[in-house]
Amino acid sequence: RTLQYSLRRFPVETSNNVYSSSTTTMFQQQRALCCLLCALMGITTQRAFAFTSSFEPRNNMHITKSNHPTKLHMSSFFADATPPKETAAAVQRDANGNAITVGQKIAMVPHNSIKAYHVQKSSYGSFDSTTKQFIPQDEANKTRKTSCLLLPEGLRGEVITVHDTNSADRPQPVLVKFGADDEERNDGYSLPSAFSMHLSANEIMVVV
């Protein structure tokens, strides 16, 4: 009976021993795996540190544009992104060398070719140089070249805009308004209609 009792307990004890042994082995494997992972992480960290450290200047080496193409490229990039410096507006001067400003009264200099094509049809024509009377366009001989107003010498107007030729290409930077009323101009001419026109600085002269 004692033998049977011992044999009856043997499988249970053996099973417990096997379970205990397998548990210990599993814990040992897990611990070994953790150690391995820690070792790998340590190596990776060291390599990463060594890799990033390679970017730092060594032996008092100064990174300049000549020995570091990346810095040269970035310097050029930021230089291009820098807004341009503001320049002073160009001063426009009339035929006599006087500065032209907004609000001034001007007069047309002697010429024979300054024409305004954007005026009303009632203003197509020219002026008599002696009487200053308006001569309408000849309807019978109307052409594209004659469908305009030939501006007379001495015709007065007011400067309303002076464009900056340093910031934009303006061959005719002075915008002048010519009023229909002679009292506004005091030049003896009677314009059929008012109009504005861009003119070059040397085509006008300041009178007031």
N, CA, C and O of each residue as an XYZ file, in Angstrom:
832
protein
N       0.829     -1.201      0.000
C       0.000      0.000      0.000
C       0.861      1.248      0.000
O       0.536      2.246     -0.642
N       1.937      1.179      0.711
C       2.865      2.321      0.709
C       3.453      2.538     -0.669
O       3.608      3.675     -1.115
N       3.787      1.422     -1.360
C       4.333      1.517     -2.718
C       3.301      2.083     -3.675
O       3.595      2.941     -4.507
N       2.072      1.573     -3.532
C       1.009      2.095     -4.407
C       0.787      3.592     -4.155
O       0.552      4.366     -5.083
N       0.868      3.971     -2.894
C       0.678      5.399     -2.559
C       1.797      6.243     -3.145
O       1.574      7.354     -3.626
N       3.015      5.689     -3.096
C       4.153      6.408     -3.659
C       4.033      6.506     -5.159
O       4.277      7.560     -5.747
N       3.653      5.393     -5.783
C       3.489      5.406     -7.251
C       2.349      6.333     -7.663
O       2.393      6.978     -8.710
N       1.311      6.381     -6.796
C       0.178      7.237     -7.107
C       0.565      8.722     -7.033
O       0.021      9.527     -7.789
N       1.477      9.097     -6.153
C       1.902     10.491     -6.016
C       2.998     10.858     -6.998
O       3.211     12.039     -7.273
N       3.685      9.881     -7.522
C       4.850     10.157     -8.364
C       4.524     11.010     -9.597
O       5.223     11.981     -9.885
N       3.456     10.641    -10.325
C       3.163     11.471    -11.512
C       2.881     12.930    -11.164
O       3.289     13.827    -11.901
N       2.191     13.181    -10.056
C       1.875     14.550     -9.651
C       3.134     15.313     -9.322
O       3.321     16.450     -9.755
N       4.027     14.654     -8.524
C       5.273     15.311     -8.165
C       6.141     15.551     -9.385
O       6.786     16.591     -9.521
N       6.143     14.557    -10.275
C       6.934     14.713    -11.501
C       6.405     15.853    -12.341
O       7.173     16.636    -12.901
N       5.084     15.943    -12.427
C       4.453     17.031    -13.197
C       4.792     18.392    -12.607
O       5.101     19.335    -13.337
N       4.733     18.490    -11.272
C       5.084     19.749    -10.617
C       6.523     20.130    -10.870
O       6.848     21.296    -11.096
N       7.396     19.104    -10.826
C       8.817     19.369    -11.073
C       9.047     19.858    -12.500
O       9.827     20.779    -12.743
N       8.350     19.218    -13.433
C       8.486     19.620    -14.847
C       7.970     21.060    -15.034
O       8.572     21.869    -15.738
N       6.833     21.348    -14.377
C       6.254     22.702    -14.474
C       7.196     23.737    -13.891
O       7.393     24.809    -14.463
N       7.788     23.399    -12.727
C       8.725     24.324    -12.096
C       9.950     24.526    -12.949
O      10.448     25.645    -13.070
N      10.449     23.446    -13.548
C      11.647     23.540    -14.382
C      11.370     24.354    -15.640
O      12.194     25.169    -16.054
N      10.209     24.129    -16.242
C       9.874     24.870    -17.469
C       9.667     26.352    -17.167
O      10.023     27.220    -17.963
N       9.086     26.621    -16.000
C       8.884     28.024    -15.622
C      10.211     28.727    -15.422
O      10.405     29.861    -15.860
N      11.130     28.030    -14.747
C      12.461     28.614    -14.522
C      13.179     28.858    -15.844
O      13.822     29.889    -16.043
N      13.052     27.883    -16.744
C      13.701     28.032    -18.064
C      13.114     29.211    -18.832
O      13.838     29.948    -19.502
N      11.806     29.384    -18.731
C      11.150     30.496    -19.440
C      11.625     31.829    -18.883
O      11.892     32.767    -19.635
N      11.731     31.910    -17.547
C      12.213     33.136    -16.942
C      13.644     33.430    -17.346
O      14.008     34.581    -17.589
N      14.460     32.378    -17.418
C      15.850     32.550    -17.829
C      15.938     33.041    -19.278
O      16.758     33.897    -19.609
N      15.073     32.480    -20.131
C      15.068     32.904    -21.532
C      14.639     34.362    -21.665
O      15.206     35.125    -22.447
N      13.621     34.732    -20.880
C      13.162     36.114    -20.933
C      14.245     37.072    -20.454
O      14.450     38.138    -21.035
N      14.944     36.672    -19.372
C      16.004     37.521    -18.861
C      17.138     37.643    -19.876
O      17.702     38.721    -20.063
N      17.467     36.529    -20.530
C      18.510     36.569    -21.546
C      18.093     37.451    -22.727
O      18.893     38.200    -23.287
N      16.816     37.332    -23.080
C      16.311     38.159    -24.178
C      16.378     39.642    -23.822
O      16.753     40.467    -24.655
N      16.012     39.982    -22.580
C      16.091     41.362    -22.129
C      17.528     41.877    -22.168
O      17.789     43.003    -22.590
N      18.460     41.023    -21.715
C      19.866     41.420    -21.747
C      20.332     41.666    -23.181
O      21.067     42.611    -23.466
N      19.877     40.780    -24.076
C      20.269     40.921    -25.479
C      19.719     42.212    -26.080
O      20.407     42.922    -26.813
N      18.457     42.495    -25.747
C      17.848     43.727    -26.261
C      18.564     44.963    -25.718
O      18.808     45.924    -26.448
N      18.898     44.924    -24.425
C      19.609     46.045    -23.829
C      20.970     46.242    -24.488
O      21.399     47.368    -24.741
N      21.637     45.123    -24.759
C      22.942     45.215    -25.408
C      22.829     45.813    -26.803
O      23.628     46.657    -27.208
N      21.799     45.344    -27.535
C      21.597     45.884    -28.880
C      21.262     47.367    -28.848
O      21.754     48.142    -29.668
N      20.414     47.758    -27.887
C      20.059     49.162    -27.763
C      21.273     50.003    -27.401
O      21.426     51.128    -27.876
N      22.131     49.451    -26.561
C      23.338     50.173    -26.192
C      24.243     50.383    -27.389
O      24.805     51.464    -27.566
N      24.386     49.343    -28.223
C      25.229     49.466    -29.419
C      24.624     50.479    -30.393
O      25.327     51.307    -30.971
N      23.298     50.390    -30.559
C      22.628     51.327    -31.476
C      22.765     52.761    -31.003
O      22.988     53.674    -31.798
N      22.628     52.947    -29.688
C      22.764     54.303    -29.140
C      24.165     54.840    -29.346
O      24.347     56.007    -29.695
N      25.166     53.979    -29.128
C      26.542     54.409    -29.312
C      26.811     54.771    -30.767
O      27.461     55.773    -31.064
N      26.290     53.923    -31.683
C      26.507     54.215    -33.101
C      25.803     55.502    -33.513
O      26.340     56.300    -34.280
N      24.595     55.691    -32.993
C      23.866     56.920    -33.324
C      24.593     58.146    -32.790
O      24.668     59.172    -33.467
N      25.127     58.041    -31.581
C      25.875     59.152    -31.008
C      27.133     59.439    -31.807
O      27.484     60.594    -32.051
N      27.810     58.362    -32.213
C      29.022     58.538    -32.999
C      28.705     59.143    -34.359
O      29.479     59.943    -34.885
N      27.548     58.752    -34.935
C      27.155     59.277    -36.248
C      26.837     60.764    -36.183
O      27.270     61.543    -37.031
N      26.067     61.147    -35.157
C      25.719     62.570    -35.033
C      26.921     63.392    -34.612
O      27.018     64.571    -34.954
N      27.832     62.790    -33.880
C      29.015     63.536    -33.460
C      29.915     63.864    -34.645
O      30.705     64.807    -34.595
N      29.785     63.063    -35.730
C      30.629     63.304    -36.895
C      30.315     64.617    -37.579
O      31.119     65.108    -38.370
N      29.133     65.208    -37.283
C      28.761     66.477    -37.894
C      29.387     67.659    -37.175
O      29.404     68.758    -37.728
N      29.886     67.484    -36.006
C      30.462     68.581    -35.240
C      31.866     68.879    -35.736
O      32.615     67.954    -36.052
N      32.241     70.162    -35.811
C      33.604     70.511    -36.225
C      34.620     69.961    -35.230
O      34.417     70.009    -34.017
N      35.716     69.436    -35.772
C      36.771     68.880    -34.925
C      38.076     69.586    -35.250
O      38.275     70.119    -36.341
N      38.959     69.568    -34.257
C      40.288     70.167    -34.400
C      40.197     71.653    -34.765
O      40.970     72.161    -35.577
N      39.212     72.342    -34.131
C      39.056     73.786    -34.329
C      38.809     74.147    -35.796
O      39.193     75.221    -36.259
N      38.162     73.229    -36.514
C      37.866     73.482    -37.920
C      36.651     74.391    -38.004
O      35.638     74.119    -37.359
N      36.729     75.470    -38.789
C      35.633     76.405    -38.970
C      34.934     76.087    -40.279
O      35.568     75.975    -41.328
N      33.632     75.947    -40.203
C      32.855     75.657    -41.402
C      32.620     76.961    -42.144
O      32.023     77.892    -41.603
N      33.079     77.025    -43.354
C      32.901     78.214    -44.185
C      32.227     77.828    -45.475
O      31.992     76.651    -45.747
N      31.919     78.839    -46.269
C      31.240     78.571    -47.541
C      32.133     77.757    -48.480
O      31.637     76.977    -49.293
N      33.463     77.945    -48.365
C      34.361     77.284    -49.296
C      34.542     75.809    -49.000
O      34.733     75.021    -49.927
N      34.487     75.400    -47.705
C      34.738     74.000    -47.387
C      33.487     73.253    -46.966
O      33.578     72.107    -46.525
N      32.329     73.869    -47.090
C      31.105     73.175    -46.707
C      29.999     73.530    -47.710
O      29.321     74.545    -47.548
N      29.812     72.696    -48.749
C      28.835     73.025    -49.789
C      27.418     73.133    -49.273
O      26.619     73.890    -49.823
N      27.084     72.380    -48.213
C      25.715     72.457    -47.682
C      25.447     73.830    -47.110
O      24.385     74.409    -47.337
N      26.414     74.356    -46.363
C      26.232     75.694    -45.795
C      26.170     76.738    -46.900
O      25.432     77.718    -46.798
N      26.964     76.519    -47.978
C      26.925     77.455    -49.094
C      25.550     77.469    -49.729
O      25.019     78.529    -50.061
N      24.973     76.284    -49.897
C      23.635     76.190    -50.496
C      22.594     76.875    -49.613
O      21.762     77.627    -50.122
N      22.624     76.634    -48.317
C      21.644     77.230    -47.414
C      21.838     78.742    -47.328
O      20.866     79.490    -47.232
N      23.096     79.190    -47.363
C      23.339     80.624    -47.313
C      22.765     81.303    -48.541
O      22.200     82.392    -48.449
N      22.910     80.656    -49.696
C      22.352     81.223    -50.913
C      20.839     81.251    -50.849
O      20.205     82.194    -51.321
N      20.253     80.195    -50.251
C      18.790     80.124    -50.144
C      18.255     81.281    -49.301
O      17.317     81.967    -49.705
N      18.857     81.493    -48.128
C      18.371     82.559    -47.263
C      18.698     83.935    -47.832
O      17.978     84.902    -47.584
N      19.783     84.020    -48.594
C      20.097     85.302    -49.221
C      19.040     85.663    -50.255
O      18.656     86.825    -50.386
N      18.562     84.633    -51.003
C      17.514     84.889    -51.987
C      16.209     85.254    -51.312
O      15.409     85.999    -51.877
N      15.975     84.735    -50.097
C      14.717     85.008    -49.403
C      14.701     86.383    -48.754
O      13.643     86.863    -48.346
N      15.862     87.022    -48.654
C      15.917     88.343    -48.031
C      15.269     89.379    -48.939
O      15.634     89.480    -50.110
N      14.317     90.149    -48.427
C      13.657     91.149    -49.281
C      14.649     92.193    -49.752
O      15.566     92.551    -49.013
N      14.483     92.687    -50.965
C      15.412     93.694    -51.485
C      15.312     94.995    -50.707
O      14.266     95.341    -50.159
N      16.423     95.699    -50.678
C      16.449     96.975    -49.978
C      15.645     98.012    -50.761
O      15.653     98.033    -51.992
N      14.958     98.859    -50.021
C      14.166     99.894    -50.656
C      15.085    100.991    -51.191
O      16.028    101.421    -50.526
N      14.781    101.427    -52.409
C      15.551    102.498    -53.022
C      14.695    103.748    -53.103
O      13.467    103.675    -53.166
N      15.349    104.877    -53.101
C      14.629    106.149    -53.169
C      13.956    106.295    -54.526
O      14.485    105.854    -55.546
N      12.796    106.913    -54.524
C      12.056    107.125    -55.767
C      12.837    108.068    -56.681
O      13.456    109.029    -56.225
N      12.793    107.774    -57.967
C      13.491    108.608    -58.939
C      12.800    109.964    -59.066
O      11.573    110.044    -59.111
N      13.588    111.010    -59.123
C      13.060    112.366    -59.268
C      12.909    112.673    -60.761
O      13.875    112.596    -61.521
N      11.696    113.019    -61.166
C      11.455    113.387    -62.555
C      11.675    114.891    -62.720
O      11.208    115.686    -61.904
N      12.386    115.273    -63.778
C      12.688    116.676    -64.019
C      12.191    117.085    -65.400
O      12.286    116.332    -66.369
N      11.660    118.296    -65.454
C      11.074    118.779    -66.707
C      12.153    119.217    -67.689
O      13.343    119.005    -67.454
N      11.728    119.828    -68.787
C      12.661    120.238    -69.837
C      13.668    121.276    -69.352
O      14.739    121.421    -69.942
N      13.338    121.995    -68.289
C      14.253    123.002    -67.736
C      15.044    122.488    -66.537
O      15.816    123.241    -65.942
N      14.866    121.219    -66.173
C      15.607    120.642    -65.059
C      14.932    120.788    -63.720
O      15.532    120.459    -62.697
N      13.709    121.269    -63.689
C      12.982    121.423    -62.426
C      12.319    120.109    -62.025
O      11.830    119.355    -62.867
N      12.314    119.853    -60.709
C      11.679    118.635    -60.209
C      10.167    118.716    -60.397
O       9.559    119.766    -60.186
N       9.574    117.600    -60.796
C       8.135    117.540    -61.040
C       7.475    116.835    -59.862
O       7.887    115.738    -59.486
N       6.461    117.453    -59.283
C       5.734    116.878    -58.159
C       4.236    116.966    -58.423
O       3.778    117.734    -59.269
N       3.489    116.162    -57.677
C       2.039    116.134    -57.833
C       1.438    117.477    -57.427
O       1.835    118.067    -56.422
N       0.470    117.955    -58.222
C      -0.205    119.216    -57.935
C       0.338    120.409    -58.687
O      -0.283    121.472    -58.692
N       1.488    120.251    -59.326
C       2.073    121.370    -60.058
C       1.315    121.622    -61.364
O       0.717    120.714    -61.942
N       1.358    122.880    -61.812
C       0.843    123.259    -63.120
C       1.986    123.181    -64.130
O       3.091    123.660    -63.878
N       1.700    122.575    -65.265
C       2.739    122.413    -66.292
C       2.206    122.922    -67.623
O       1.003    123.124    -67.790
N       3.112    123.123    -68.559
C       2.753    123.522    -69.917
C       3.509    122.642    -70.906
O       4.620    122.192    -70.629
N       2.896    122.403    -72.059
C       3.534    121.596    -73.091
C       4.667    122.397    -73.738
O       4.516    123.583    -74.032
N       5.794    121.734    -73.951
C       6.935    122.379    -74.604
C       6.684    122.414    -76.117
O       5.797    121.710    -76.602
N       7.433    123.206    -76.861
C       7.271    123.253    -78.316
C       7.517    121.876    -78.940
O       8.509    121.219    -78.625
N       6.634    121.451    -79.807
C       6.716    120.152    -80.465
C       5.762    120.165    -81.645
O       5.085    121.162    -81.899
N       5.714    119.062    -82.356
C       4.759    118.938    -83.456
C       4.287    117.499    -83.636
O       3.802    117.115    -84.701
N       4.441    116.703    -82.561
C       4.099    115.291    -82.739
C       3.399    114.648    -81.537
O       3.084    113.460    -81.597
N       3.148    115.365    -80.474
C       2.511    114.764    -79.297
C       1.007    114.771    -79.524
O       0.374    115.823    -79.605
N       0.454    113.567    -79.625
C      -0.960    113.421    -79.936
C      -1.653    112.576    -78.874
O      -1.052    111.672    -78.293
N      -2.923    112.883    -78.630
C      -3.756    112.122    -77.684
C      -4.824    111.383    -78.484
O      -5.710    112.002    -79.072
N      -4.729    110.037    -78.499
C      -5.675    109.231    -79.272
C      -6.865    108.768    -78.425
O      -7.855    108.281    -78.969
N      -6.777    108.915    -77.116
C      -7.817    108.386    -76.242
C      -8.833    109.451    -75.816
O      -9.549    109.261    -74.833
N      -8.900    110.551    -76.534
C      -9.868    111.603    -76.217
C     -11.202    111.306    -76.910
O     -11.283    110.417    -77.757
N     -12.230    112.045    -76.549
C     -13.528    111.887    -77.200
C     -13.453    112.340    -78.664
O     -12.598    113.141    -79.042
N     -14.367    111.808    -79.467
C     -14.362    112.143    -80.893
C     -14.545    113.635    -81.129
O     -14.044    114.175    -82.115
N     -15.257    114.302    -80.231
C     -15.443    115.750    -80.375
C     -14.141    116.521    -80.222
O     -14.062    117.689    -80.601
N     -13.103    115.863    -79.660
C     -11.808    116.530    -79.459
C     -10.806    116.186    -80.549
O      -9.662    116.639    -80.495
N     -11.210    115.392    -81.540
C     -10.296    115.098    -82.646
C     -10.047    116.375    -83.442
O     -10.984    117.014    -83.921
N      -8.776    116.738    -83.577
C      -8.435    117.929    -84.349
C      -7.146    118.550    -83.851
O      -6.291    117.859    -83.298
N      -7.004    119.840    -84.044
C      -5.798    120.570    -83.652
C      -6.175    122.008    -83.331
O      -7.350    122.376    -83.351
N      -5.154    122.821    -83.032
C      -5.390    124.217    -82.676
C      -4.593    125.132    -83.615
O      -3.491    124.803    -84.054
N      -5.187    126.275    -83.899
C      -4.473    127.289    -84.673
C      -3.400    127.905    -83.774
O      -3.689    128.347    -82.662
N      -2.178    127.929    -84.259
C      -1.056    128.401    -83.441
C      -1.134    129.887    -83.138
O      -0.515    130.348    -82.179
N      -1.897    130.665    -83.949
C      -1.983    132.107    -83.735
C      -3.205    132.481    -82.909
O      -3.095    133.187    -81.907
N      -4.360    132.007    -83.332
C      -5.607    132.376    -82.647
C      -5.952    131.453    -81.493
O      -6.785    131.787    -80.650
N      -5.305    130.279    -81.455
C      -5.567    129.259    -80.429
C      -6.994    128.703    -80.521
O      -7.525    128.159    -79.554
N      -7.589    128.849    -81.683
C      -8.921    128.301    -81.893
C      -8.815    126.818    -82.270
O      -7.891    126.391    -82.961
N      -9.799    126.056    -81.787
C      -9.824    124.620    -82.066
C     -10.295    124.381    -83.498
O     -11.284    124.968    -83.938
N      -9.590    123.524    -84.216
C      -9.929    123.150    -85.586
C     -10.322    121.674    -85.573
O      -9.462    120.811    -85.403
N     -11.628    121.369    -85.752
C     -12.054    119.956    -85.718
C     -11.459    119.158    -86.874
O     -11.023    119.707    -87.886
N     -11.460    117.867    -86.685
C     -10.970    116.961    -87.713
C     -11.851    117.036    -88.963
O     -13.072    117.161    -88.875
N     -11.214    116.958    -90.106
C     -11.932    116.960    -91.380
C     -12.582    115.585    -91.555
O     -11.889    114.591    -91.774
N     -13.892    115.532    -91.461
C     -14.603    114.262    -91.554
C     -14.458    113.625    -92.932
O     -14.483    112.400    -93.059
N     -14.310    114.436    -93.939
C     -14.210    113.892    -95.294
C     -12.886    113.161    -95.509
O     -12.820    112.182    -96.252
N     -11.853    113.639    -94.862
C     -10.527    113.023    -95.040
C     -10.047    112.370    -93.736
O      -8.855    112.376    -93.428
N     -10.973    111.821    -92.997
C     -10.638    111.218    -91.700
C      -9.831    109.938    -91.897
O     -10.184    109.093    -92.720
N      -8.745    109.801    -91.136
C      -7.912    108.591    -91.144
C      -7.568    108.225    -89.701
O      -7.888    108.946    -88.756
N      -6.923    107.106    -89.572
C      -6.510    106.682    -88.228
C      -5.507    107.670    -87.651
O      -5.541    107.937    -86.449
N      -4.646    108.203    -88.442
C      -3.637    109.135    -87.957
C      -4.239    110.469    -87.538
O      -3.709    111.133    -86.647
N      -5.324    110.863    -88.161
C      -5.935    112.153    -87.827
C      -7.007    112.036    -86.749
O      -7.532    113.048    -86.285
N      -7.338    110.799    -86.345
C      -8.362    110.603    -85.302
C      -7.714    110.756    -83.928
O      -7.583    109.791    -83.175
N      -7.318    111.973    -83.622
C      -6.625    112.265    -82.372
C      -6.649    113.764    -82.143
O      -7.170    114.528    -82.956
N      -6.075    114.168    -81.023
C      -5.926    115.592    -80.711
C      -4.443    115.920    -80.687
O      -3.682    115.339    -79.913
N      -4.040    116.850    -81.535
C      -2.652    117.304    -81.535
C      -2.510    118.354    -80.445
O      -3.086    119.439    -80.527
N      -1.725    118.010    -79.413
C      -1.598    118.932    -78.268
C      -0.808    120.170    -78.677
O       0.284    120.051    -79.232
N      -1.345    121.347    -78.409
C      -0.649    122.578    -78.820
C       0.446    122.981    -77.833
O       0.432    122.592    -76.665
N       1.377    123.758    -78.330
C       2.433    124.305    -77.475
C       1.825    125.254    -76.448
O       1.008    126.110    -76.787
N       2.231    125.095    -75.188
C       1.753    125.975    -74.127
C       0.479    125.502    -73.452
O       0.036    126.119    -72.482
N      -0.135    124.403    -73.947
C      -1.343    123.880    -73.297
C      -0.995    123.474    -71.867
O      -0.029    122.751    -71.628
N      -1.802    123.954    -70.925
C      -1.475    123.731    -69.517
C      -2.340    122.620    -68.916
O      -3.469    122.371    -69.340
N      -1.763    121.975    -67.921
C      -2.472    120.929    -67.197
C      -1.931    120.806    -65.784
O      -1.033    121.547    -65.383
N      -2.478    119.879    -65.046
C      -2.071    119.660    -63.647
C      -1.521    118.249    -63.475
O      -2.117    117.282    -63.949
N      -0.390    118.138    -62.801
C       0.224    116.827    -62.539
C      -0.585    116.121    -61.454
O      -0.763    116.653    -60.358
N      -1.070    114.930    -61.763
C      -1.849    114.171    -60.778
C      -1.133    112.913    -60.296
O      -1.476    112.371    -59.245
N      -0.144    112.445    -61.049
C       0.631    111.260    -60.628
C       2.035    111.344    -61.214
O       2.228    111.725    -62.368
N       3.011    110.976    -60.381
C       4.397    110.849    -60.854
C       4.857    109.443    -60.484
O       5.049    109.145    -59.306
N       5.032    108.594    -61.461
C       5.427    107.205    -61.220
C       6.927    107.104    -60.945
O       7.729    107.882    -61.462
N       7.278    106.125    -60.117
C       8.681    105.885    -59.771
C       9.299    104.977    -60.822
O       8.921    103.810    -60.929
N      10.231    105.490    -61.591
C      10.869    104.696    -62.640
C      11.903    103.723    -62.096
O      12.398    102.875    -62.839
N      12.242    103.827    -60.804
C      13.152    102.849    -60.201
C      12.443    101.535    -59.884
O      13.080    100.482    -59.863
N      11.149    101.582    -59.642
C      10.399    100.364    -59.305
C       9.659     99.782    -60.498
O       9.241     98.625    -60.455
N       9.489    100.553    -61.555
C       8.783    100.060    -62.739
C       9.281    100.813    -63.964
O       9.695    101.970    -63.890
N       9.225    100.117    -65.085
C       9.674    100.728    -66.333
C       8.552    101.612    -66.870
O       7.538    101.115    -67.360
N       8.741    102.913    -66.772
C       7.732    103.880    -67.203
C       8.386    104.895    -68.146
O       9.002    105.854    -67.680
N       8.264    104.701    -69.447
C       8.844    105.683    -70.367
C       8.139    107.033    -70.308
O       8.726    108.060    -70.649
N       6.875    107.032    -69.875
C       6.115    108.282    -69.716
C       5.537    108.305    -68.294
O       4.371    107.972    -68.088
N       6.353    108.697    -67.331
C       5.976    108.531    -65.913
C       5.076    109.614    -65.324
O       4.618    109.473    -64.190
N       4.811    110.690    -66.063
C       4.055    111.817    -65.506
C       2.637    111.808    -66.080
O       2.445    111.910    -67.292
N       1.653    111.685    -65.192
C       0.250    111.712    -65.614
C      -0.295    113.115    -65.388
O      -0.267    113.638    -64.274
N      -0.794    113.716    -66.470
C      -1.262    115.105    -66.441
C      -2.738    115.149    -66.817
O      -3.177    114.469    -67.744
N      -3.485    115.950    -66.091
C      -4.899    116.159    -66.399
C      -5.070    117.522    -67.054
O      -4.617    118.545    -66.542
N      -5.748    117.502    -68.219
C      -6.045    118.735    -68.940
C      -7.549    118.989    -68.817
O      -8.359    118.242    -69.366
N      -7.913    120.051    -68.092
C      -9.315    120.374    -67.881
C      -9.939    121.056    -69.082
O      -9.247    121.683    -69.885
N     -11.265    120.926    -69.199
C     -11.971    121.534    -70.327
C     -12.127    123.034    -70.165
O     -12.235    123.762    -71.152
N     -12.138    123.490    -68.941
C     -12.355    124.919    -68.672
C     -11.028    125.674    -68.771
O     -10.049    125.323    -68.112
N     -11.013    126.717    -69.607
C      -9.790    127.498    -69.788
C      -9.375    128.198    -68.496
O      -8.191    128.454    -68.279
N     -10.354    128.510    -67.632
C     -10.016    129.185    -66.371
C      -9.177    128.283    -65.471
O      -8.420    128.773    -64.632
N      -9.308    126.959    -65.643
C      -8.492    126.024    -64.862
C      -7.037    126.050    -65.330
O      -6.119    125.783    -64.554
N      -6.843    126.373    -66.604
C      -5.501    126.314    -67.184
C      -4.901    127.708    -67.393
O      -3.700    127.906    -67.213
N      -5.736    128.658    -67.770
C      -5.279    130.029    -68.021
C      -4.212    130.058    -69.120
O      -3.153    130.667    -68.968
N      -4.526    129.374    -70.240
C      -3.577    129.327    -71.352
C      -4.180    129.815    -72.668
O      -3.494    129.854    -73.689
N      -5.473    130.190    -72.646
C      -6.098    130.722    -73.845
C      -6.706    129.691    -74.758
O      -7.347    130.046    -75.747
N      -6.521    128.406    -74.447
C      -7.086    127.354    -75.290
C      -8.455    126.942    -74.757
O      -8.718    127.018    -73.557
N      -9.323    126.502    -75.676
C     -10.645    126.019    -75.311
C     -10.763    124.564    -75.753
O     -10.991    124.274    -76.928
N     -10.606    123.667    -74.807
C     -10.672    122.237    -75.118
C     -12.126    121.779    -75.201
O     -12.932    122.153    -74.349
N     -12.480    120.977    -76.207
C     -13.841    120.462    -76.293
C     -14.200    119.546    -75.117
O     -15.360    119.497    -74.708
N     -13.222    118.825    -74.572
C     -13.473    117.916    -73.446
C     -12.192    117.734    -72.645
O     -11.086    117.908    -73.158
N     -12.367    117.381    -71.379
C     -11.210    117.141    -70.514
C     -10.652    115.741    -70.762
O     -11.368    114.846    -71.209
N      -9.383    115.568    -70.472
C      -8.742    114.254    -70.622
C      -7.459    114.242    -69.805
O      -6.953    115.290    -69.401
N      -6.944    113.046    -69.568
C      -5.668    112.847    -68.872
C      -4.733    112.089    -69.792
O      -5.166    111.310    -70.642
N      -3.450    112.327    -69.611
C      -2.477    111.717    -70.529
C      -1.136    111.542    -69.834
O      -0.703    112.408    -69.074
N      -0.480    110.411    -70.100
C       0.877    110.163    -69.606
C       1.875    110.835    -70.553
O       1.778    110.706    -71.774
N       2.824    111.546    -69.969
C       3.805    112.277    -70.740
C       5.215    112.020    -70.179
O       5.383    111.685    -69.007
N       6.202    112.184    -71.036
C       7.582    112.121    -70.574
C       7.937    113.418    -69.866
O       7.331    114.459    -70.120
N       8.912    113.352    -68.986
C       9.289    114.537    -68.218
C       9.814    115.649    -69.108
O       9.596    116.823    -68.809
N      10.503    115.312    -70.202
C      11.076    116.346    -71.064
C      10.065    116.924    -72.044
O      10.410    117.796    -72.842
N       8.820    116.451    -71.996
C       7.776    117.003    -72.865
C       6.997    118.137    -72.212
O       6.147    118.765    -72.844
N       7.294    118.394    -70.941
C       6.570    119.423    -70.208
C       7.538    120.326    -69.462
O       8.718    120.009    -69.316
N       7.021    121.459    -68.992
C       7.813    122.341    -68.143
C       6.910    122.896    -67.052
O       5.748    123.223    -67.292
N       7.453    122.993    -65.874
C       6.703    123.459    -64.716
C       6.513    124.966    -64.829
O       7.453    125.710    -65.109
N       5.242    125.407    -64.598
C       4.944    126.846    -64.651
C       4.536    127.384    -63.292
O       4.673    128.583    -63.049
N       4.039    126.540    -62.397
C       3.623    126.972    -61.054
C       4.128    125.941    -60.044
O       3.900    126.090    -58.844
